[in-house]
Amino acid sequence: MTDEIRLIEVKEDILADNTQLAKQLQADLRKEKTFLLNLMASPGAGKTSLVIETIRKLREKLAIGVMEADIDSMVDAEKVAKEGVAAIQIRTGGFCHMDATMVKTGLDAMDTQNLDLVILENVGNLVCPAEFDTGAIKNAMILSVPEGDDKPLKYPLMFTVCHAMVINKIDYLELSDFDLQKCKDHVLKLNPDINIFEVSCRTGEGIDAWVKWLEQEVKAL
Amino acid sequence: MHELPVINSILKVVLKHAHDNHVKQVVAVHLQVGELSDLEDKWMQQYFDHLAKGGIAEGAKLVIERTPVVMQCSACGHRYVADLKKDKKLKCPECASEKNTLVSGREYFIKNLEAI
């Protein structure tokens, strides 16, 4: 036998399996009429705060569940469970994002048949969660004012894959050089169909518009 | 960030094909990685070296080709290459519509292996 180098065709996309499973998951959710929202953001942008504000506004109208993804803690699920909704924590064990397999495990552990809305609070970062489809019906992301208005240029994929963007901490605008218009212009260039909401989870400003959009989307499923 | 899970997935595919083809040693892995991936070539190689240690893919070189971001115009269906990191309005070169969807640019595609 000779030791000649040979070429072996592979032609496989490593994301293909995940994308396939995510599509299946989404189809199942549509059939069940359970709306899965994939919420993404940097650490500290206000994901848990927005989840809690959203629960408070919608819990009388919709049956809500929350799936908290964290690399290794239970802090968020405990906070959310205090709001009286079904909450589970997924420990990703070092993974920096949720993939469709992990989401499926989480959904299987919840009684999704009786839930109208499941909010997936993805792991805090703007890179990896954007690359892996989760099976969510809609993707949303939060950009908070202290992070700066240049984030859409640095992490374009995140802004491209989202249906909604929440600009949080607008009560800090006066203290920062964050240019709201410039930021929105950048995002709309990447994604002309995105819905943008300016909110402050601290003061409650703008939350109603976000919640109204979400409620309409859930009901339209 | 997520180099480890991504490289691990790549390695799994590589090893599967290597075993199926009764390979003794994987020499190189040819990859096409979308421009939207934030992974640096240098780090991908380092993680690969780390994960492949002790197996038939140890020492294999990653040959990474970047593939452009391709958008499809929602109005006329025309596909065009876009640079999302530039602050420029995306516009279809055919019909000037600004509505579009992402076709490719975030893939990790394993093209082929060079092996002994």
HADDOCK unambig.tbl for C-alpha pairs under 7 A between the chains (distance, minus, plus):
assign (segid A and resid 3 and name CA) (segid B and resid 116 and name CA) 5.65 0.50 0.50
assign (segid A and resid 4 and name CA) (segid B and resid 116 and name CA) 5.88 0.50 0.50
assign (segid A and resid 5 and name CA) (segid B and resid 114 and name CA) 6.19 0.50 0.50
assign (segid A and resid 5 and name CA) (segid B and resid 115 and name CA) 5.25 0.50 0.50
assign (segid A and resid 5 and name CA) (segid B and resid 116 and name CA) 4.75 0.50 0.50
assign (segid A and resid 6 and name CA) (segid B and resid 114 and name CA) 5.59 0.50 0.50
assign (segid A and resid 6 and name CA) (segid B and resid 115 and name CA) 5.38 0.50 0.50
assign (segid A and resid 6 and name CA) (segid B and resid 116 and name CA) 6.21 0.50 0.50
assign (segid A and resid 7 and name CA) (segid B and resid 112 and name CA) 6.62 0.50 0.50
assign (segid A and resid 7 and name CA) (segid B and resid 113 and name CA) 5.59 0.50 0.50
assign (segid A and resid 7 and name CA) (segid B and resid 114 and name CA) 4.68 0.50 0.50
assign (segid A and resid 7 and name CA) (segid B and resid 115 and name CA) 6.40 0.50 0.50
assign (segid A and resid 8 and name CA) (segid B and resid 112 and name CA) 5.36 0.50 0.50
assign (segid A and resid 8 and name CA) (segid B and resid 113 and name CA) 5.01 0.50 0.50
assign (segid A and resid 8 and name CA) (segid B and resid 114 and name CA) 6.38 0.50 0.50
assign (segid A and resid 9 and name CA) (segid B and resid 111 and name CA) 6.37 0.50 0.50
assign (segid A and resid 9 and name CA) (segid B and resid 112 and name CA) 4.38 0.50 0.50
assign (segid A and resid 9 and name CA) (segid B and resid 113 and name CA) 6.57 0.50 0.50
assign (segid A and resid 10 and name CA) (segid B and resid 17 and name CA) 6.92 0.50 0.50
assign (segid A and resid 10 and name CA) (segid B and resid 110 and name CA) 6.11 0.50 0.50
assign (segid A and resid 10 and name CA) (segid B and resid 111 and name CA) 5.37 0.50 0.50
assign (segid A and resid 10 and name CA) (segid B and resid 112 and name CA) 4.72 0.50 0.50
assign (segid A and resid 11 and name CA) (segid B and resid 109 and name CA) 6.67 0.50 0.50
assign (segid A and resid 11 and name CA) (segid B and resid 110 and name CA) 5.45 0.50 0.50
assign (segid A and resid 11 and name CA) (segid B and resid 111 and name CA) 4.62 0.50 0.50
assign (segid A and resid 11 and name CA) (segid B and resid 112 and name CA) 6.54 0.50 0.50
assign (segid A and resid 12 and name CA) (segid B and resid 109 and name CA) 5.59 0.50 0.50
assign (segid A and resid 12 and name CA) (segid B and resid 110 and name CA) 5.25 0.50 0.50
assign (segid A and resid 12 and name CA) (segid B and resid 111 and name CA) 6.88 0.50 0.50
assign (segid A and resid 13 and name CA) (segid B and resid 107 and name CA) 6.57 0.50 0.50
assign (segid A and resid 13 and name CA) (segid B and resid 108 and name CA) 5.44 0.50 0.50
assign (segid A and resid 13 and name CA) (segid B and resid 109 and name CA) 4.14 0.50 0.50
assign (segid A and resid 13 and name CA) (segid B and resid 110 and name CA) 6.08 0.50 0.50
assign (segid A and resid 14 and name CA) (segid B and resid 9 and name CA) 6.20 0.50 0.50
assign (segid A and resid 14 and name CA) (segid B and resid 10 and name CA) 6.33 0.50 0.50
assign (segid A and resid 14 and name CA) (segid B and resid 108 and name CA) 5.77 0.50 0.50
assign (segid A and resid 14 and name CA) (segid B and resid 109 and name CA) 6.44 0.50 0.50
assign (segid A and resid 15 and name CA) (segid B and resid 107 and name CA) 6.82 0.50 0.50
assign (segid A and resid 15 and name CA) (segid B and resid 108 and name CA) 6.78 0.50 0.50
assign (segid A and resid 95 and name CA) (segid B and resid 2 and name CA) 6.96 0.50 0.50
assign (segid A and resid 96 and name CA) (segid B and resid 1 and name CA) 6.44 0.50 0.50
assign (segid A and resid 96 and name CA) (segid B and resid 2 and name CA) 5.98 0.50 0.50
assign (segid A and resid 128 and name CA) (segid B and resid 2 and name CA) 6.27 0.50 0.50
assign (segid A and resid 131 and name CA) (segid B and resid 106 and name CA) 6.84 0.50 0.50
assign (segid A and resid 153 and name CA) (segid B and resid 85 and name CA) 5.46 0.50 0.50
assign (segid A and resid 154 and name CA) (segid B and resid 85 and name CA) 6.91 0.50 0.50
assign (segid A and resid 156 and name CA) (segid B and resid 84 and name CA) 6.23 0.50 0.50
assign (segid A and resid 156 and name CA) (segid B and resid 85 and name CA) 6.59 0.50 0.50
assign (segid A and resid 157 and name CA) (segid B and resid 36 and name CA) 6.42 0.50 0.50
assign (segid A and resid 186 and name CA) (segid B and resid 87 and name CA) 6.86 0.50 0.50
assign (segid A and resid 189 and name CA) (segid B and resid 89 and name CA) 4.99 0.50 0.50
assign (segid A and resid 189 and name CA) (segid B and resid 90 and name CA) 6.20 0.50 0.50
assign (segid A and resid 190 and name CA) (segid B and resid 84 and name CA) 6.87 0.50 0.50
assign (segid A and resid 190 and name CA) (segid B and resid 90 and name CA) 6.89 0.50 0.50
assign (segid A and resid 192 and name CA) (segid B and resid 99 and name CA) 6.28 0.50 0.50
